[in-house]
């Protein structure tokens, strides 16, 4: 084994000065062209799709985590109700339950199986 430093000069992209300058000019030109281009509504929606999905996924995980963490604080009456009867009561009265209530009811129905 030697203590000589490695010669990495062959990996230096600026070694060929003309090629390096051409590459920088090409990248800069592409960036300026994209920045000056007008986006249609569809293009804007596509551009924002990934960040929007990331935010939606983060919110869903946060909501699920908080529901899981605080799920033990559900009312005792809702835990003792037969899920079929509760669903029938909601359907016949036209009541729209809150999402945590519905998830709690469905979760309790499958917990015994």
N, C-alpha and C positions, 0 to 999 in steps of 0.2 A: 504494500500500500504506500502511496506517495503523498507527500504533503503539498505538492504543487497545486496551485489553484487551477480550476477548470477554465478553459478558454471557450467562452460562450459567444464570442464575437460573430460566429457564423449564424447565430440565431437573431442577430440585430437586424430588424426590418429597415432601419434607416441607412444601412450599409450601401445600398444602391440608391443614391440620393434622388435621381430622376424618377425611379419607380415609386419611391416613398412619397415624393411630392404629388405625383399623379394619383396615388391612392387617397391621399388627404383631400385633394381637390375633388375627386369623385364622391367621397363620403359627404363632404361639405355641400356639394351641388345637390345630392339626393335629399339631404336634410332641408335645404332651403326650398327645394321644389315641393316637398311634402308640407312644409310650413305655410307656403303661399297658396296652396291648393284650397279651394272652397269645398267644404263638405256638404253633401246633401243630408237630408234628415236621416235617411237610411244609413249613410256612412257614419253619421254621428252616433246613431244607436248601436251600430256594430263596434265602434271605437269604445263606447261606454259599457258594453255588455260584460266584459270580464270584470272590471271593477265593481259594477253593480251586482253581479252574481257573488263576488267575494264578500261584499257588504251584507247581502241577503243571507248568505251562509253563516257569516259571523253572528248576525242577529238571531238566526234560528238556533245556533249552538248556545248562545247566551240565554235565550228564552228556555230552551230545553234544560240547560244546566240549572237555571233558577227554579224552574218547575220541579226538577228532580230534588234540588236542595230543600225547597220549602213545601214539597208535596205532602209531608207528614202533618201539616197544619190544616188539612181539609176538614170540613165539618163532620162530626161523628154521624149525623143523620144521613148524610150522603153516602157514607161508607157502609151503612147497614141496609140501605135500600136495594131491593132486587133490581138489577140493571134493566131487565125487560119491562118491569112495571114503571120504572123511571122514564125510560124511552117512550113508552106508551103515553104516560102523563104529559110529557113534553109535546108529543105529536098531536094529542087530542086538544091540548090547550093552545097550540100554536106558539108556545114559548120557545125562544131560541136560547139555549144554554150558552154560557161562556165556554170558550175553548178548554180552559183547564178543567171545568166541571165535566165536560164530555170526555176528555182524555182520562180523567180519574175514573169515571164510570166504566169506560171500556177497559181500562187497565185492571180494575177490580174484577170485572167479569172474567178476564182471562187468567187472573192470578190463581184461581182454584184449580185450573186444568193442567 
